C-alpha cells in the first residue's frame, strides 16, 4: 500500500466544541533540542548521518529536503524530553497496530484555522513516512474555519527543501501543490474546515496541535485515539525581525517529533 498525501480534514466534530480555538499557549518542549541542531553546511550533514545506514526512502525525497533532514531534524530526535516522548509514543503505538492489522493508518492534525501548525504537522508526517519507508499512512489536517495556508509557513517549508507550486492566480484561500520528491505525488494544501469530504469520519487518530483546541475538545467523534501535542503558534512573531527564525524553529520542532514517531513505527530506532 502506498502513502497517500492528503490534506483534507473530514472530522465530524461538533462545531461549538472547537469554536473557541485560537492560539496555542503551550511550552515548546523541543525548543532547546532543536536550537542545538546544526544550522547548515556540509559539516552539519557529516555530523548528523554517516555513522548510520541511510533510511530506505531517502532517495525518494528532493536532495535539499534530505540534506535538511540529516542536518536539522535527525540530531534532535534522540534529545526530546521524556514527557513529550510519552505523548508521541501513543501515536507510534497506534500506527504500529493499525499497520499490523493491514489497514490504512490515518492521522488527522487539528488546529484552529488550518493555517500553520496543522499543515506543518501533516506534511512533515508524510515526509517522515517516506524517509522511513512506512507504507499505508494517510495524513490529513483541518480547522474549525477556513482561512488560508499561511504564506510564512509555506516559506518555512520551502526553506527546509519542499518544492511548492504556488497558484497562478491570487485567491483568499490558495491551493499549493507541495512536493517532497520528484516522483512523489504532490499534496494539495489549503485551509479547510474539519468536515470536508473525503476525509475519514471514523478509524483515525485525532492529533491536537493547538492547545486551545486540545483543551476545548476532550472528545472527537469517530476518532479511535486522541492525542494532544500542542505547539506554540509562530503567528506571535509575524511582522517582527524574528519572523522567519520563529517559523523555521516551529517547523523544525514539528519535523523532529514526526520523525521520532515514524522512526518508532518503522523500527529504525
Steps between C-alpha positions, in 0.01 A plus 500: 500500500644838404502821697222740419571868552164638599429841640125492560344462844177304531437498874142503618578728791240712667570853385433665838759282666778641286366848451717647773830378353735786424870484579714256689650592836693182571865473575735399219645173634736446209625855466826446686577182313417656167696813573805283548466345156763594243399798295626428151785384283691183427641473853145473635412224256811301594419532868142385459526191293791294364518265799152364431368323188285708272126466551318317221316803363778759501551486123132567440520846657631814335875520580469834685225353718707189574798717590285710732368190675851365561634830629207660679250230594672172587737648761201610709309171488693342788491819710124534550378544855354193670157655550482586132607150396223360718234666285676431170533132591121477510491596133774252411320215678177584321670502161679171565174333598309636202769400253530156659129453438574563131270802492571862412632701793347849507623802691297820508682809630262755648553868571279806490539652154691226319754762403830417670562222755255242367638537146859474621415188699314331215775564245791408726323178605470407133866582438605288799295207370675523164842526668449188711314303234175480699220411260128527561501833683241762410536849644238773527466844653229755561350760729175643626490762227667554167750784478810434288818295511717776637773607255752525784451131576522425128832687485634307799430172322673630188807592703502144634510356147138438401419605143175696499304608194308816567169570326516721192214718617467662840206387715402536862570130559758387243577134435867407509645186343761385754757255362739297711670319215516500120307172464257550789148637448450850637290576805242767418510723804241763582300609801179311561246422768508169676197334338590526133490174304681276420660493843438215744215530746610186687804278545752780541714659769431864583822688572438835668769751402336802661481529879166680485350225283657241727335653806165563333455161335530215750307271263536469123214303340624216283857510627654179630771700678535861605845638584588856598841624385440876484761728352552869561355705218772666287244765416623692805812597300317623190636833384802492732871451423469152654224390264696266271706354784187432705324322215814300423531396865138389519525311172818330622343408834201343329724320251712357780199365684342349189832331415514368856155346459563344160842370604327298771236379259764379256723343764790727406551610859 
